[in-house]
Amino acid sequence: MTLIHKQDLSDGFGKVYLPYALQRKYPNENREFGWQYIFPSLKHSVDTHSGNIYQHHILASGLQKAVKRAVERTDITKRVGCHTFRHNYDIHLLENGVNIRVFQKLMGHSNVKTTEIYTHVMEKNIDAVLSPPDVLIRLKK
């Protein structure tokens, strides 16, 4: 649990909106840390139906502006944005041996041709990929 979430709870906030059936079945679940947003909004919102005050996520534009400001404070001269993180994540998944079909589904690519583009920018030597027995041997060491 983060300090922000603890403070929100002590201030009477720290709740997120849950679908009605979940909220009814688990009335205090919306306070649990596992349901909180990774990038919460700084402002709380009032649910017009119930009158409850909830914490929502920041808008995508807010995250984009924060990344832009952070990059401007560095010596990075290449274009960097939120999508850069997605590409970086994608490449690491493939370099760590995630099956290309699983990768395609995780990334939401409807066409495997889109997924195959990522295999061309991988920097991993195919000879370095471990087979399942190799992984087990390495774990035992």
TORBALUM-929057 format. One record per atom (N, C-alpha, C): residue number from 1; residue in three letters; atom name; x, y, z. Coordinates in nm, 3 decimals. Layout:
BEGIN
- NUM	ALA	CA	X	Y	Z .
...
//
This chain:
BEGIN
- 1	MET	N	0.085	-0.118	0.000 .
- 1	MET	CA	0.000	0.000	0.000 .
- 1	MET	C	0.090	0.124	0.000 .
- 2	THR	N	0.055	0.222	-0.081 .
- 2	THR	CA	0.136	0.343	-0.089 .
- 2	THR	C	0.096	0.441	0.020 .
- 3	LEU	N	0.184	0.536	0.045 .
- 3	LEU	CA	0.153	0.640	0.144 .
- 3	LEU	C	0.034	0.724	0.100 .
- 4	ILE	N	0.024	0.749	-0.031 .
- 4	ILE	CA	-0.089	0.828	-0.083 .
- 4	ILE	C	-0.221	0.756	-0.054 .
- 5	HIS	N	-0.223	0.624	-0.079 .
- 5	HIS	CA	-0.347	0.549	-0.055 .
- 5	HIS	C	-0.380	0.546	0.093 .
- 6	LYS	N	-0.280	0.528	0.179 .
- 6	LYS	CA	-0.303	0.531	0.324 .
- 6	LYS	C	-0.361	0.665	0.368 .
- 7	GLN	N	-0.303	0.773	0.313 .
- 7	GLN	CA	-0.351	0.908	0.348 .
- 7	GLN	C	-0.494	0.928	0.299 .
- 8	ASP	N	-0.522	0.883	0.175 .
- 8	ASP	CA	-0.658	0.894	0.122 .
- 8	ASP	C	-0.757	0.819	0.211 .
- 9	LEU	N	-0.721	0.699	0.254 .
- 9	LEU	CA	-0.810	0.622	0.341 .
- 9	LEU	C	-0.834	0.693	0.473 .
- 10	SER	N	-0.728	0.749	0.530 .
- 10	SER	CA	-0.744	0.819	0.658 .
- 10	SER	C	-0.825	0.947	0.643 .
- 11	ASP	N	-0.825	1.005	0.522 .
- 11	ASP	CA	-0.904	1.125	0.494 .
- 11	ASP	C	-1.047	1.091	0.453 .
- 12	GLY	N	-1.079	0.960	0.450 .
- 12	GLY	CA	-1.215	0.919	0.413 .
- 12	GLY	C	-1.233	0.896	0.264 .
- 13	PHE	N	-1.124	0.892	0.188 .
- 13	PHE	CA	-1.132	0.867	0.044 .
- 13	PHE	C	-1.067	0.732	0.015 .
- 14	GLY	N	-0.993	0.721	-0.095 .
- 14	GLY	CA	-0.921	0.597	-0.126 .
- 14	GLY	C	-1.010	0.487	-0.179 .
- 15	LYS	N	-1.125	0.524	-0.234 .
- 15	LYS	CA	-1.216	0.425	-0.291 .
- 15	LYS	C	-1.222	0.443	-0.442 .
- 16	VAL	N	-1.236	0.333	-0.514 .
- 16	VAL	CA	-1.256	0.338	-0.658 .
- 16	VAL	C	-1.393	0.281	-0.691 .
- 17	TYR	N	-1.444	0.318	-0.807 .
- 17	TYR	CA	-1.573	0.267	-0.853 .
- 17	TYR	C	-1.558	0.122	-0.893 .
- 18	LEU	N	-1.647	0.038	-0.845 .
- 18	LEU	CA	-1.654	-0.102	-0.887 .
- 18	LEU	C	-1.791	-0.125	-0.949 .
- 19	PRO	N	-1.801	-0.216	-1.046 .
- 19	PRO	CA	-1.933	-0.248	-1.102 .
- 19	PRO	C	-2.029	-0.287	-0.990 .
- 20	TYR	N	-2.156	-0.256	-1.011 .
- 20	TYR	CA	-2.258	-0.270	-0.907 .
- 20	TYR	C	-2.256	-0.407	-0.840 .
- 21	ALA	N	-2.250	-0.515	-0.919 .
- 21	ALA	CA	-2.257	-0.649	-0.860 .
- 21	ALA	C	-2.138	-0.675	-0.768 .
- 22	LEU	N	-2.019	-0.631	-0.808 .
- 22	LEU	CA	-1.901	-0.649	-0.723 .
- 22	LEU	C	-1.912	-0.563	-0.597 .
- 23	GLN	N	-1.957	-0.441	-0.613 .
- 23	GLN	CA	-1.969	-0.351	-0.499 .
- 23	GLN	C	-2.070	-0.405	-0.398 .
- 24	ARG	N	-2.178	-0.464	-0.448 .
- 24	ARG	CA	-2.280	-0.520	-0.360 .
- 24	ARG	C	-2.229	-0.645	-0.289 .
- 25	LYS	N	-2.156	-0.731	-0.362 .
- 25	LYS	CA	-2.107	-0.856	-0.305 .
- 25	LYS	C	-1.992	-0.831	-0.207 .
- 26	TYR	N	-1.904	-0.735	-0.242 .
- 26	TYR	CA	-1.788	-0.704	-0.158 .
- 26	TYR	C	-1.788	-0.554	-0.127 .
- 27	PRO	N	-1.867	-0.510	-0.031 .
- 27	PRO	CA	-1.887	-0.367	-0.008 .
- 27	PRO	C	-1.762	-0.287	0.028 .
- 28	ASN	N	-1.660	-0.348	0.084 .
- 28	ASN	CA	-1.538	-0.275	0.121 .
- 28	ASN	C	-1.422	-0.298	0.024 .
- 29	GLU	N	-1.446	-0.376	-0.079 .
- 29	GLU	CA	-1.340	-0.413	-0.173 .
- 29	GLU	C	-1.284	-0.292	-0.248 .
- 30	ASN	N	-1.368	-0.190	-0.267 .
- 30	ASN	CA	-1.323	-0.072	-0.343 .
- 30	ASN	C	-1.216	0.009	-0.269 .
- 31	ARG	N	-1.189	-0.023	-0.146 .
- 31	ARG	CA	-1.083	0.043	-0.069 .
- 31	ARG	C	-0.950	-0.034	-0.076 .
- 32	GLU	N	-0.958	-0.160	-0.121 .
- 32	GLU	CA	-0.839	-0.246	-0.124 .
- 32	GLU	C	-0.737	-0.193	-0.225 .
- 33	PHE	N	-0.611	-0.204	-0.188 .
- 33	PHE	CA	-0.503	-0.149	-0.270 .
- 33	PHE	C	-0.498	-0.212	-0.409 .
- 34	GLY	N	-0.531	-0.339	-0.421 .
- 34	GLY	CA	-0.526	-0.408	-0.549 .
- 34	GLY	C	-0.620	-0.351	-0.654 .
- 35	TRP	N	-0.724	-0.281	-0.611 .
- 35	TRP	CA	-0.819	-0.221	-0.705 .
- 35	TRP	C	-0.781	-0.078	-0.742 .
- 36	GLN	N	-0.684	-0.020	-0.674 .
- 36	GLN	CA	-0.650	0.121	-0.698 .
- 36	GLN	C	-0.578	0.136	-0.833 .
- 37	TYR	N	-0.591	0.254	-0.890 .
- 37	TYR	CA	-0.527	0.282	-1.017 .
- 37	TYR	C	-0.377	0.304	-0.998 .
- 38	ILE	N	-0.298	0.262	-1.097 .
- 38	ILE	CA	-0.153	0.283	-1.093 .
- 38	ILE	C	-0.123	0.432	-1.104 .
- 39	PHE	N	-0.200	0.501	-1.189 .
- 39	PHE	CA	-0.183	0.644	-1.208 .
- 39	PHE	C	-0.312	0.714	-1.166 .
- 40	PRO	N	-0.331	0.736	-1.035 .
- 40	PRO	CA	-0.456	0.797	-0.988 .
- 40	PRO	C	-0.460	0.946	-1.017 .
- 41	SER	N	-0.581	0.996	-1.034 .
- 41	SER	CA	-0.601	1.139	-1.052 .
- 41	SER	C	-0.573	1.210	-0.920 .
- 42	LEU	N	-0.529	1.333	-0.929 .
- 42	LEU	CA	-0.505	1.411	-0.808 .
- 42	LEU	C	-0.636	1.458	-0.746 .
- 43	LYS	N	-0.741	1.463	-0.828 .
- 43	LYS	CA	-0.872	1.509	-0.781 .
- 43	LYS	C	-0.965	1.391	-0.761 .
- 44	HIS	N	-1.057	1.407	-0.666 .
- 44	HIS	CA	-1.159	1.305	-0.644 .
- 44	HIS	C	-1.283	1.342	-0.724 .
- 45	SER	N	-1.365	1.243	-0.756 .
- 45	SER	CA	-1.486	1.265	-0.835 .
- 45	SER	C	-1.607	1.217	-0.757 .
- 46	VAL	N	-1.718	1.287	-0.779 .
- 46	VAL	CA	-1.844	1.249	-0.714 .
- 46	VAL	C	-1.927	1.169	-0.814 .
- 47	ASP	N	-1.968	1.049	-0.772 .
- 47	ASP	CA	-2.056	0.966	-0.855 .
- 47	ASP	C	-2.194	1.028	-0.851 .
- 48	THR	N	-2.246	1.065	-0.968 .
- 48	THR	CA	-2.376	1.134	-0.974 .
- 48	THR	C	-2.492	1.046	-0.929 .
- 49	HIS	N	-2.478	0.913	-0.939 .
- 49	HIS	CA	-2.587	0.823	-0.901 .
- 49	HIS	C	-2.592	0.799	-0.750 .
- 50	SER	N	-2.475	0.774	-0.691 .
- 50	SER	CA	-2.473	0.737	-0.549 .
- 50	SER	C	-2.432	0.853	-0.458 .
- 51	GLY	N	-2.366	0.953	-0.514 .
- 51	GLY	CA	-2.313	1.062	-0.432 .
- 51	GLY	C	-2.181	1.028	-0.365 .
- 52	ASN	N	-2.131	0.905	-0.387 .
- 52	ASN	CA	-2.003	0.863	-0.329 .
- 52	ASN	C	-1.887	0.935	-0.397 .
- 53	ILE	N	-1.782	0.957	-0.320 .
- 53	ILE	CA	-1.662	1.020	-0.373 .
- 53	ILE	C	-1.560	0.912	-0.404 .
- 54	TYR	N	-1.511	0.912	-0.527 .
- 54	TYR	CA	-1.419	0.808	-0.573 .
- 54	TYR	C	-1.291	0.869	-0.628 .
- 55	GLN	N	-1.189	0.784	-0.633 .
- 55	GLN	CA	-1.062	0.819	-0.697 .
- 55	GLN	C	-1.066	0.755	-0.836 .
- 56	HIS	N	-1.039	0.833	-0.939 .
- 56	HIS	CA	-1.033	0.779	-1.075 .
- 56	HIS	C	-0.890	0.786	-1.125 .
- 57	HIS	N	-0.868	0.739	-1.245 .
- 57	HIS	CA	-0.734	0.743	-1.305 .
- 57	HIS	C	-0.712	0.878	-1.374 .
- 58	ILE	N	-0.585	0.911	-1.396 .
- 58	ILE	CA	-0.555	1.033	-1.470 .
- 58	ILE	C	-0.593	1.011	-1.616 .
- 59	LEU	N	-0.613	1.118	-1.685 .
- 59	LEU	CA	-0.641	1.109	-1.828 .
- 59	LEU	C	-0.512	1.075	-1.901 .
- 60	ALA	N	-0.526	1.013	-2.016 .
- 60	ALA	CA	-0.407	0.977	-2.096 .
- 60	ALA	C	-0.325	1.102	-2.127 .
- 61	SER	N	-0.392	1.213	-2.152 .
- 61	SER	CA	-0.319	1.336	-2.185 .
- 61	SER	C	-0.233	1.383	-2.068 .
- 62	GLY	N	-0.277	1.359	-1.946 .
- 62	GLY	CA	-0.199	1.396	-1.828 .
- 62	GLY	C	-0.070	1.316	-1.819 .
- 63	LEU	N	-0.079	1.188	-1.847 .
- 63	LEU	CA	0.040	1.102	-1.846 .
- 63	LEU	C	0.134	1.142	-1.960 .
- 64	GLN	N	0.077	1.171	-2.077 .
- 64	GLN	CA	0.159	1.212	-2.191 .
- 64	GLN	C	0.235	1.341	-2.160 .
- 65	LYS	N	0.168	1.435	-2.097 .
- 65	LYS	CA	0.234	1.562	-2.061 .
- 65	LYS	C	0.344	1.539	-1.958 .
- 66	ALA	N	0.320	1.450	-1.862 .
- 66	ALA	CA	0.421	1.421	-1.759 .
- 66	ALA	C	0.544	1.356	-1.821 .
- 67	VAL	N	0.524	1.264	-1.915 .
- 67	VAL	CA	0.637	1.200	-1.983 .
- 67	VAL	C	0.713	1.304	-2.064 .
- 68	LYS	N	0.641	1.391	-2.132 .
- 68	LYS	CA	0.706	1.496	-2.212 .
- 68	LYS	C	0.791	1.587	-2.124 .
- 69	ARG	N	0.737	1.628	-2.009 .
- 69	ARG	CA	0.814	1.713	-1.918 .
- 69	ARG	C	0.938	1.640	-1.865 .
- 70	ALA	N	0.922	1.513	-1.832 .
- 70	ALA	CA	1.035	1.435	-1.781 .
- 70	ALA	C	1.145	1.422	-1.885 .
- 71	VAL	N	1.108	1.398	-2.010 .
- 71	VAL	CA	1.207	1.385	-2.117 .
- 71	VAL	C	1.276	1.519	-2.141 .
- 72	GLU	N	1.202	1.629	-2.132 .
- 72	GLU	CA	1.261	1.761	-2.152 .
- 72	GLU	C	1.367	1.793	-2.047 .
- 73	ARG	N	1.357	1.732	-1.930 .
- 73	ARG	CA	1.454	1.755	-1.821 .
- 73	ARG	C	1.581	1.671	-1.837 .
- 74	THR	N	1.585	1.587	-1.938 .
- 74	THR	CA	1.701	1.501	-1.960 .
- 74	THR	C	1.779	1.547	-2.082 .
- 75	ASP	N	1.886	1.476	-2.111 .
- 75	ASP	CA	1.965	1.503	-2.231 .
- 75	ASP	C	1.923	1.413	-2.347 .
- 76	ILE	N	1.810	1.348	-2.336 .
- 76	ILE	CA	1.762	1.261	-2.443 .
- 76	ILE	C	1.719	1.347	-2.561 .
- 77	THR	N	1.777	1.320	-2.677 .
- 77	THR	CA	1.745	1.400	-2.796 .
- 77	THR	C	1.648	1.328	-2.889 .
- 78	LYS	N	1.631	1.199	-2.870 .
- 78	LYS	CA	1.536	1.125	-2.954 .
- 78	LYS	C	1.394	1.152	-2.907 .
- 79	ARG	N	1.300	1.130	-2.997 .
- 79	ARG	CA	1.159	1.148	-2.963 .
- 79	ARG	C	1.116	1.035	-2.870 .
- 80	VAL	N	1.062	1.071	-2.755 .
- 80	VAL	CA	1.017	0.974	-2.655 .
- 80	VAL	C	0.876	1.012	-2.612 .
- 81	GLY	N	0.790	0.913	-2.605 .
- 81	GLY	CA	0.654	0.934	-2.557 .
- 81	GLY	C	0.606	0.808	-2.488 .
- 82	CYS	N	0.482	0.806	-2.449 .
- 82	CYS	CA	0.426	0.690	-2.379 .
- 82	CYS	C	0.435	0.563	-2.465 .
- 83	HIS	N	0.419	0.578	-2.594 .
- 83	HIS	CA	0.422	0.462	-2.682 .
- 83	HIS	C	0.562	0.399	-2.684 .
- 84	THR	N	0.663	0.479	-2.656 .
- 84	THR	CA	0.801	0.428	-2.648 .
- 84	THR	C	0.810	0.319	-2.542 .
- 85	PHE	N	0.741	0.339	-2.430 .
- 85	PHE	CA	0.742	0.240	-2.322 .
- 85	PHE	C	0.678	0.109	-2.368 .
- 86	ARG	N	0.570	0.121	-2.445 .
- 86	ARG	CA	0.504	0.000	-2.497 .
- 86	ARG	C	0.599	-0.077	-2.586 .
- 87	HIS	N	0.669	-0.008	-2.677 .
- 87	HIS	CA	0.762	-0.077	-2.767 .
- 87	HIS	C	0.875	-0.142	-2.688 .
- 88	ASN	N	0.925	-0.073	-2.588 .
- 88	ASN	CA	1.033	-0.126	-2.506 .
- 88	ASN	C	0.986	-0.252	-2.434 .
- 89	TYR	N	0.866	-0.247	-2.379 .
- 89	TYR	CA	0.807	-0.362	-2.310 .
- 89	TYR	C	0.791	-0.479	-2.407 .
- 90	ASP	N	0.741	-0.449	-2.527 .
- 90	ASP	CA	0.720	-0.551	-2.629 .
- 90	ASP	C	0.849	-0.625	-2.662 .
- 91	ILE	N	0.953	-0.548	-2.687 .
- 91	ILE	CA	1.081	-0.607	-2.725 .
- 91	ILE	C	1.134	-0.696	-2.612 .
- 92	HIS	N	1.123	-0.650	-2.489 .
- 92	HIS	CA	1.172	-0.730	-2.376 .
- 92	HIS	C	1.093	-0.860	-2.361 .
- 93	LEU	N	0.963	-0.855	-2.386 .
- 93	LEU	CA	0.885	-0.979	-2.381 .
- 93	LEU	C	0.939	-1.081	-2.479 .
- 94	LEU	N	0.961	-1.037	-2.603 .
- 94	LEU	CA	1.011	-1.129	-2.705 .
- 94	LEU	C	1.152	-1.176	-2.674 .
- 95	GLU	N	1.237	-1.085	-2.628 .
- 95	GLU	CA	1.375	-1.122	-2.595 .
- 95	GLU	C	1.381	-1.219	-2.479 .
- 96	ASN	N	1.278	-1.219	-2.396 .
- 96	ASN	CA	1.274	-1.313	-2.283 .
- 96	ASN	C	1.202	-1.443	-2.319 .
- 97	GLY	N	1.171	-1.459	-2.447 .
- 97	GLY	CA	1.121	-1.588	-2.495 .
- 97	GLY	C	0.972	-1.608	-2.495 .
- 98	VAL	N	0.892	-1.502	-2.482 .
- 98	VAL	CA	0.747	-1.518	-2.487 .
- 98	VAL	C	0.708	-1.565	-2.628 .
- 99	ASN	N	0.624	-1.665	-2.635 .
- 99	ASN	CA	0.575	-1.719	-2.762 .
- 99	ASN	C	0.511	-1.608	-2.844 .
- 100	ILE	N	0.538	-1.604	-2.974 .
- 100	ILE	CA	0.489	-1.495	-3.058 .
- 100	ILE	C	0.337	-1.489	-3.063 .
- 101	ARG	N	0.269	-1.603	-3.056 .
- 101	ARG	CA	0.121	-1.603	-3.055 .
- 101	ARG	C	0.067	-1.545	-2.924 .
- 102	VAL	N	0.132	-1.580	-2.814 .
- 102	VAL	CA	0.094	-1.524	-2.684 .
- 102	VAL	C	0.119	-1.374	-2.686 .
- 103	PHE	N	0.234	-1.336	-2.739 .
- 103	PHE	CA	0.270	-1.194	-2.750 .
- 103	PHE	C	0.166	-1.119	-2.834 .
- 104	GLN	N	0.125	-1.178	-2.945 .
- 104	GLN	CA	0.026	-1.116	-3.033 .
- 104	GLN	C	-0.103	-1.089	-2.957 .
- 105	LYS	N	-0.147	-1.185	-2.878 .
- 105	LYS	CA	-0.272	-1.169	-2.801 .
- 105	LYS	C	-0.256	-1.063	-2.692 .
- 106	LEU	N	-0.141	-1.067	-2.620 .
- 106	LEU	CA	-0.117	-0.968	-2.515 .
- 106	LEU	C	-0.119	-0.825	-2.568 .
- 107	MET	N	-0.062	-0.806	-2.686 .
- 107	MET	CA	-0.051	-0.672	-2.743 .
- 107	MET	C	-0.175	-0.629	-2.820 .
- 108	GLY	N	-0.267	-0.722	-2.841 .
- 108	GLY	CA	-0.391	-0.688	-2.910 .
- 108	GLY	C	-0.374	-0.672	-3.060 .
- 109	HIS	N	-0.272	-0.736	-3.117 .
- 109	HIS	CA	-0.252	-0.730	-3.261 .
- 109	HIS	C	-0.347	-0.828	-3.329 .
- 110	SER	N	-0.427	-0.780	-3.422 .
- 110	SER	CA	-0.518	-0.870	-3.492 .
- 110	SER	C	-0.448	-0.946	-3.603 .
- 111	ASN	N	-0.336	-0.893	-3.652 .
- 111	ASN	CA	-0.263	-0.955	-3.760 .
- 111	ASN	C	-0.122	-0.991	-3.713 .
- 112	VAL	N	-0.080	-1.115	-3.735 .
- 112	VAL	CA	0.052	-1.159	-3.691 .
- 112	VAL	C	0.163	-1.081	-3.762 .
- 113	LYS	N	0.134	-1.025	-3.879 .
- 113	LYS	CA	0.234	-0.945	-3.952 .
- 113	LYS	C	0.276	-0.824	-3.867 .
- 114	THR	N	0.183	-0.764	-3.795 .
- 114	THR	CA	0.216	-0.653	-3.706 .
- 114	THR	C	0.311	-0.701	-3.597 .
- 115	THR	N	0.284	-0.818	-3.544 .
- 115	THR	CA	0.366	-0.874	-3.438 .
- 115	THR	C	0.507	-0.907	-3.488 .
- 116	GLU	N	0.516	-0.957	-3.610 .
- 116	GLU	CA	0.645	-0.997	-3.666 .
- 116	GLU	C	0.741	-0.880	-3.681 .
- 117	ILE	N	0.689	-0.759	-3.693 .
- 117	ILE	CA	0.774	-0.641	-3.704 .
- 117	ILE	C	0.869	-0.633	-3.585 .
- 118	TYR	N	0.820	-0.669	-3.467 .
- 118	TYR	CA	0.900	-0.660	-3.346 .
- 118	TYR	C	1.018	-0.758	-3.346 .
- 119	THR	N	1.004	-0.870	-3.416 .
- 119	THR	CA	1.112	-0.968	-3.417 .
- 119	THR	C	1.235	-0.917	-3.491 .
- 120	HIS	N	1.217	-0.818	-3.578 .
- 120	HIS	CA	1.329	-0.765	-3.655 .
- 120	HIS	C	1.415	-0.668	-3.575 .
- 121	VAL	N	1.364	-0.614	-3.466 .
- 121	VAL	CA	1.441	-0.519	-3.385 .
- 121	VAL	C	1.496	-0.581	-3.258 .
- 122	MET	N	1.469	-0.710	-3.239 .
- 122	MET	CA	1.522	-0.779	-3.122 .
- 122	MET	C	1.674	-0.785	-3.131 .
- 123	GLU	N	1.740	-0.773	-3.017 .
- 123	GLU	CA	1.885	-0.776	-3.014 .
- 123	GLU	C	1.938	-0.905	-2.952 .
- 124	LYS	N	1.854	-1.003	-2.938 .
- 124	LYS	CA	1.896	-1.126	-2.872 .
- 124	LYS	C	1.946	-1.227	-2.974 .
- 125	ASN	N	2.055	-1.288	-2.942 .
- 125	ASN	CA	2.113	-1.393	-3.024 .
- 125	ASN	C	2.029	-1.519	-3.005 .
- 126	ILE	N	1.981	-1.576	-3.113 .
- 126	ILE	CA	1.894	-1.693	-3.105 .
- 126	ILE	C	1.964	-1.810	-3.035 .
- 127	ASP	N	2.099	-1.815	-3.044 .
- 127	ASP	CA	2.174	-1.922	-2.979 .
- 127	ASP	C	2.171	-1.909	-2.826 .
- 128	ALA	N	2.138	-1.791	-2.777 .
- 128	ALA	CA	2.136	-1.769	-2.632 .
- 128	ALA	C	2.003	-1.807	-2.568 .
- 129	VAL	N	1.902	-1.839	-2.649 .
- 129	VAL	CA	1.771	-1.877	-2.597 .
- 129	VAL	C	1.784	-2.013	-2.528 .
- 130	LEU	N	1.732	-2.020	-2.406 .
- 130	LEU	CA	1.743	-2.143	-2.327 .
- 130	LEU	C	1.623	-2.234	-2.352 .
- 131	SER	N	1.651	-2.363	-2.362 .
- 131	SER	CA	1.544	-2.461	-2.371 .
- 131	SER	C	1.491	-2.485	-2.230 .
- 132	PRO	N	1.372	-2.543	-2.216 .
- 132	PRO	CA	1.320	-2.572	-2.082 .
- 132	PRO	C	1.415	-2.652	-1.994 .
- 133	PRO	N	1.483	-2.757	-2.047 .
- 133	PRO	CA	1.579	-2.828	-1.961 .
- 133	PRO	C	1.695	-2.737	-1.916 .
- 134	ASP	N	1.740	-2.649	-2.007 .
- 134	ASP	CA	1.847	-2.556	-1.971 .
- 134	ASP	C	1.804	-2.465	-1.855 .
- 135	VAL	N	1.679	-2.422	-1.861 .
- 135	VAL	CA	1.626	-2.335	-1.755 .
- 135	VAL	C	1.625	-2.410	-1.622 .
- 136	LEU	N	1.581	-2.535	-1.623 .
- 136	LEU	CA	1.577	-2.615	-1.500 .
- 136	LEU	C	1.717	-2.636	-1.444 .
- 137	ILE	N	1.812	-2.664	-1.531 .
- 137	ILE	CA	1.951	-2.683	-1.485 .
- 137	ILE	C	2.004	-2.556	-1.424 .
- 138	ARG	N	1.975	-2.441	-1.486 .
- 138	ARG	CA	2.022	-2.314	-1.435 .
- 138	ARG	C	1.959	-2.283	-1.299 .
- 139	LEU	N	1.830	-2.319	-1.282 .
- 139	LEU	CA	1.762	-2.294	-1.154 .
- 139	LEU	C	1.821	-2.376	-1.040 .
- 140	LYS	N	1.870	-2.496	-1.071 .
- 140	LYS	CA	1.924	-2.584	-0.969 .
- 140	LYS	C	2.060	-2.538	-0.919 .
- 141	LYS	N	2.130	-2.455	-0.999 .
- 141	LYS	CA	2.265	-2.410	-0.960 .
- 141	LYS	C	2.262	-2.309	-0.851 .
//
